[in-house]
């Protein structure tokens, strides 16, 4: 069981995941959390409600659904030999994307053993995007 927290200006959302034979599942998410909060063994993370995050096997062109009701469809668009984010080079990076109802594209980059390293929300035909990048990773701080 591991936790990922995404901190944006004024807001942190934490996600709890587990690696299983079938892939990675999301056990719970916590909007409006604080950096450093550990939710891995919170009662909501240990209940029966889970969502597929990644199937165990993926190849370019594969599609899969995410969400507690499988409401989001994603396609594997590439596996990059190398991808640089914030001056760090990652290898074998999985690229997935989802096209939203209004045509916006959500694209995510995942590095093995690390997880999400970058994302793009492309909101028009000119390629204008909101991007995020991994700034740090490591163990959950203990008190």
Backbone bond lengths (Angstrom), bond angles and torsions (degrees), N, CA, C in turn:
res aa  C-N    CA-C-N  psi(-1)  N-CA   C-N-CA  omega(-1)  CA-C   N-CA-C  phi
1 X - - - 1.454 - - 1.525 107.85 -
2 X 1.321 115.79 131.12 1.458 118.91 177.24 1.520 110.49 -140.12
3 X 1.324 115.28 164.11 1.462 121.69 -175.42 1.518 109.91 -125.33
4 X 1.330 114.68 141.70 1.457 122.49 174.99 1.521 106.76 -125.52
5 X 1.328 116.45 133.22 1.459 120.52 176.55 1.511 108.99 -118.87
6 X 1.314 116.25 132.50 1.462 122.62 178.22 1.521 107.36 -110.35
7 X 1.326 115.25 112.52 1.457 120.96 -178.21 1.517 109.64 -104.05
8 X 1.317 116.09 123.02 1.453 123.34 172.51 1.518 106.63 -118.39
9 X 1.290 117.06 174.56 1.453 120.64 -178.44 1.523 110.42 -53.09
10 X 1.322 115.56 112.64 1.456 120.97 175.00 1.510 116.53 76.34
11 X 1.334 118.72 3.72 1.458 119.56 -176.99 1.525 110.21 -149.06
12 X 1.313 116.34 134.62 1.462 122.14 174.06 1.519 107.83 -124.52
13 X 1.326 115.78 131.21 1.460 121.61 174.65 1.521 106.52 -116.41
14 X 1.326 116.42 130.61 1.460 121.47 -179.75 1.520 109.66 -111.68
15 X 1.338 115.74 140.60 1.459 123.65 -179.66 1.523 108.17 -123.89
16 X 1.333 116.27 141.79 1.461 121.20 176.91 1.522 107.61 -116.77
17 X 1.349 115.93 127.22 1.462 123.03 -176.41 1.519 111.00 -123.53
18 X 1.340 114.04 159.91 1.460 119.92 174.16 1.521 108.45 -139.56
19 X 1.322 116.01 138.43 1.456 122.53 175.87 1.518 108.14 -88.31
20 X 1.351 116.17 125.31 1.461 121.71 -179.66 1.527 109.06 -128.25
21 X 1.331 117.32 176.19 1.470 121.54 176.13 1.524 111.52 -60.12
22 X 1.335 116.90 -31.14 1.462 121.84 -177.00 1.525 113.11 -85.90
23 X 1.329 117.45 -8.03 1.455 121.39 -178.77 1.514 110.63 132.77
24 X 1.318 115.59 -154.98 1.464 121.28 178.81 1.524 108.08 -99.67
25 X 1.333 115.78 130.76 1.459 120.36 177.01 1.525 108.91 -116.52
26 X 1.329 114.57 148.32 1.460 121.13 174.42 1.518 107.06 -92.29
27 X 1.326 115.46 123.98 1.461 120.39 179.45 1.520 112.20 -87.26
28 X 1.335 116.25 -34.00 1.469 120.52 -179.11 1.515 109.05 -171.82
29 X 1.333 115.33 162.48 1.465 120.02 170.53 1.520 107.86 -137.46
30 X 1.336 114.11 152.71 1.456 121.30 -173.67 1.520 109.47 -130.94
31 X 1.348 117.12 96.80 1.469 118.86 176.75 1.529 109.68 -71.29
32 X 1.304 115.17 154.59 1.469 121.03 177.06 1.523 112.85 57.28
33 X 1.326 116.20 41.82 1.461 120.07 176.20 1.529 109.00 -92.74
34 X 1.293 116.20 178.45 1.458 121.63 178.74 1.522 108.93 -111.60
35 X 1.332 116.90 144.09 1.458 120.31 177.10 1.515 109.42 -56.23
36 X 1.313 115.35 136.98 1.459 120.12 177.94 1.515 114.55 91.64
37 X 1.342 118.73 -10.43 1.467 119.92 176.42 1.517 109.12 -71.43
38 X 1.311 117.37 134.67 1.463 123.05 -179.19 1.527 109.36 -103.65
39 X 1.338 115.63 112.30 1.465 120.93 -178.02 1.527 112.69 -106.29
40 X 1.319 117.78 6.03 1.462 119.89 -172.85 1.522 113.62 -57.99
41 X 1.313 117.98 -31.28 1.465 119.77 -177.90 1.530 112.07 -118.40
42 X 1.332 115.52 21.54 1.469 121.75 174.19 1.529 107.75 -66.88
43 X 1.317 117.42 149.71 1.474 120.77 -177.41 1.524 112.89 -57.05
44 X 1.346 118.74 -34.44 1.462 120.52 178.66 1.529 111.72 -69.10
45 X 1.314 117.74 -26.45 1.462 121.29 178.30 1.519 111.59 -77.98
46 X 1.320 116.75 -16.44 1.462 120.97 -175.50 1.522 113.22 -107.61
47 X 1.350 117.54 3.31 1.464 118.88 179.65 1.529 110.13 -80.12
48 X 1.315 116.98 -174.03 1.466 122.03 -174.82 1.528 114.06 -83.78
49 X 1.301 118.06 -13.19 1.459 121.25 -175.82 1.534 109.94 -80.22
50 X 1.349 116.05 117.20 1.456 121.69 -179.63 1.525 109.25 -136.96
51 X 1.327 115.04 163.91 1.461 120.55 178.00 1.527 108.71 -135.80
52 X 1.323 116.96 142.44 1.458 120.50 174.07 1.518 108.84 -66.13
53 X 1.324 116.44 133.14 1.452 121.04 174.41 1.524 109.67 -106.76
54 X 1.322 116.94 -47.49 1.467 123.92 174.09 1.511 109.37 -144.03
55 X 1.332 118.22 133.84 1.461 119.35 168.48 1.536 109.05 -67.57
56 X 1.321 117.10 161.52 1.465 121.74 -176.96 1.529 112.67 -64.35
57 X 1.305 117.87 -38.28 1.468 121.85 -177.39 1.522 109.52 -117.07
58 X 1.333 116.78 129.07 1.460 121.56 177.96 1.517 110.65 -138.54
59 X 1.328 115.98 142.94 1.462 122.43 176.36 1.524 108.07 -138.38
60 X 1.321 116.43 160.77 1.465 120.89 178.87 1.530 109.03 -56.39
61 X 1.327 115.41 131.65 1.462 121.89 -178.90 1.518 113.67 97.73
62 X 1.329 118.23 -18.37 1.471 121.22 178.80 1.523 110.06 -67.18
63 X 1.326 115.51 146.03 1.461 121.06 172.43 1.526 108.56 -119.88
64 X 1.324 115.31 152.12 1.454 121.44 177.62 1.517 107.85 -154.28
65 X 1.326 116.39 164.78 1.459 120.63 179.78 1.520 109.80 -112.83
66 X 1.332 114.06 151.54 1.461 122.91 177.49 1.513 108.41 -127.98
67 X 1.308 114.58 161.52 1.458 120.13 176.04 1.510 110.39 112.55
68 X 1.316 115.25 159.05 1.457 120.27 -178.44 1.524 111.87 -69.44
69 X 1.324 116.40 -16.59 1.470 121.47 174.73 1.534 109.87 -121.57
70 X 1.347 117.43 21.97 1.473 122.92 -178.31 1.521 111.49 50.07
71 X 1.338 116.07 43.65 1.459 120.29 -173.83 1.523 114.91 -89.37
72 X 1.329 118.88 -11.81 1.461 121.29 -177.57 1.529 110.46 -113.46
73 X 1.327 116.22 123.23 1.468 119.58 179.08 1.524 109.89 -99.35
74 X 1.333 116.19 133.02 1.452 123.19 178.97 1.520 109.76 -123.50
75 X 1.335 115.30 150.96 1.462 122.35 175.83 1.519 108.63 -123.84
76 X 1.315 116.07 137.09 1.463 120.92 173.13 1.522 106.34 -77.72
77 X 1.333 117.03 115.12 1.463 120.82 -176.20 1.515 113.44 -99.89
78 X 1.338 117.83 -19.39 1.459 119.60 -178.81 1.521 109.86 -168.78
79 X 1.310 115.57 158.79 1.455 122.99 166.50 1.519 104.54 -128.68
80 X 1.328 115.72 106.95 1.460 121.83 -173.58 1.523 110.85 -85.44
81 X 1.321 117.13 131.55 1.464 120.82 176.75 1.523 109.91 -60.26
82 X 1.344 116.28 -40.84 1.462 122.04 177.64 1.523 109.43 -143.14
83 X 1.330 115.50 146.39 1.457 120.78 175.06 1.526 107.31 -149.81
84 X 1.337 116.80 130.51 1.451 120.91 -177.86 1.526 110.47 -101.93
85 X 1.326 114.71 133.82 1.461 122.57 177.22 1.521 107.58 -136.88
86 X 1.337 115.72 123.66 1.462 121.01 176.99 1.531 112.12 51.76
87 X 1.341 116.34 40.07 1.460 120.99 176.75 1.519 115.16 81.39
88 X 1.318 117.72 -2.29 1.468 122.68 179.54 1.532 108.55 -105.23
89 X 1.329 117.24 133.66 1.465 121.61 178.75 1.521 109.30 -98.05
90 X 1.332 115.28 128.42 1.464 122.61 178.48 1.522 108.14 -113.63
91 X 1.335 116.57 151.15 1.460 121.98 -176.59 1.529 110.39 -116.90
92 X 1.340 115.50 152.16 1.475 122.80 177.56 1.524 111.43 54.66
93 X 1.320 115.95 49.68 1.469 122.30 -174.68 1.528 110.31 -83.17
94 X 1.307 115.78 124.03 1.460 123.51 177.59 1.523 108.66 -82.19
95 X 1.332 116.74 130.60 1.467 121.89 178.25 1.520 107.60 -116.02
96 X 1.330 115.99 123.39 1.466 120.72 176.61 1.514 108.48 -125.23
97 X 1.336 114.97 153.97 1.461 117.49 175.61 1.515 110.93 -148.37
98 X 1.315 112.72 158.43 1.448 122.22 178.14 1.524 107.93 -133.15
99 X 1.331 116.61 135.77 1.460 121.05 177.32 1.522 107.71 -99.22
100 X 1.330 115.06 124.01 1.457 121.72 -177.09 1.539 109.78 -80.46
101 X 1.334 118.02 164.83 1.471 121.34 -176.91 1.536 114.40 -56.30
102 X 1.323 118.05 -32.65 1.471 120.89 -179.38 1.527 112.15 -90.08
103 X 1.343 117.94 6.23 1.451 121.81 177.77 1.515 115.71 96.80
104 X 1.338 118.25 -5.90 1.462 120.16 177.20 1.530 109.11 -66.66
105 X 1.326 115.51 151.03 1.463 120.89 -179.46 1.520 109.32 -116.63
106 X 1.317 115.89 129.35 1.462 121.51 171.48 1.521 106.28 -104.64
107 X 1.340 116.60 121.82 1.463 121.66 -178.53 1.526 108.45 -122.58
108 X 1.340 115.89 134.78 1.462 121.68 -178.10 1.529 109.56 -127.17
109 X 1.330 115.05 145.55 1.460 123.05 179.43 1.530 108.04 -119.13
110 X 1.343 116.72 126.02 1.464 121.78 -178.04 1.522 110.64 -123.95
111 X 1.333 116.26 130.16 1.458 122.32 177.02 1.526 109.09 -103.29
112 X 1.338 116.55 140.58 1.466 119.48 178.37 1.531 111.56 -57.95
113 X 1.332 115.53 141.74 1.456 123.69 176.27 1.534 113.64 70.32
114 X 1.360 117.28 -3.16 1.461 120.07 -178.94 1.518 110.78 -120.82
115 X 1.340 117.23 -49.27 1.455 121.32 -177.10 1.517 110.66 109.81
116 X 1.322 116.07 -149.53 1.468 120.78 -176.53 1.521 110.35 -66.56
117 X 1.342 115.01 126.08 1.464 119.86 178.45 1.522 112.11 -110.47
118 X 1.334 117.05 -19.12 1.462 120.57 178.91 1.518 109.25 -164.84
119 X 1.342 114.89 159.93 1.463 120.30 173.93 1.515 109.14 -149.15
120 X 1.325 114.80 158.63 1.456 121.81 177.08 1.518 108.32 -137.12
121 X 1.305 115.84 136.74 1.461 121.96 171.82 1.519 104.85 -115.33
122 X 1.339 115.97 102.57 1.460 121.98 -175.30 1.523 107.17 -94.84
123 X 1.338 115.63 114.87 1.458 118.43 -169.16 1.522 115.61 -108.83
124 X 1.339 119.12 5.85 1.462 119.44 174.48 1.529 110.09 -155.44
125 X 1.335 115.36 171.39 1.463 121.24 -176.85 1.524 113.34 -68.51
126 X 1.321 117.76 -17.27 1.465 121.03 179.09 1.526 111.58 -82.38
127 X 1.314 117.95 -3.23 1.455 121.21 179.11 1.510 114.66 85.04
128 X 1.343 117.86 11.09 1.460 120.06 175.78 1.526 108.56 -61.60
129 X 1.327 115.65 134.17 1.460 118.45 -172.64 1.518 111.69 -145.07
130 X 1.314 113.68 155.48 1.458 122.51 167.68 1.518 104.71 -102.56
131 X 1.320 117.30 126.83 1.460 120.13 -176.92 1.528 110.81 -119.60
132 X 1.309 114.79 152.18 1.464 121.46 172.35 1.523 107.36 -129.18
133 X 1.322 115.76 155.98 1.456 120.65 179.34 1.520 109.46 -143.89
134 X 1.313 115.53 146.09 1.451 121.40 176.41 1.521 109.10 -63.03
135 X 1.325 116.44 127.96 1.458 119.23 179.57 1.529 111.49 -105.48
136 X 1.328 117.08 -27.13 1.463 120.89 177.04 1.515 109.56 -164.42
137 X 1.308 115.42 157.98 1.459 119.99 172.74 1.521 108.54 -150.82
138 X 1.318 114.97 158.92 1.455 119.75 -178.65 1.511 110.28 163.73
139 X 1.303 115.39 -161.92 1.449 122.01 -178.69 1.532 110.78 -75.43
140 X 1.340 116.15 152.25 1.462 120.75 174.71 1.530 106.87 -68.40
141 X 1.327 117.14 129.24 1.473 119.29 -179.45 1.533 110.73 -60.48
142 X 1.318 115.89 143.12 1.458 120.50 174.98 1.514 109.26 -112.17
143 X 1.305 115.29 151.22 1.473 119.39 -179.01 1.493 111.38 -94.77
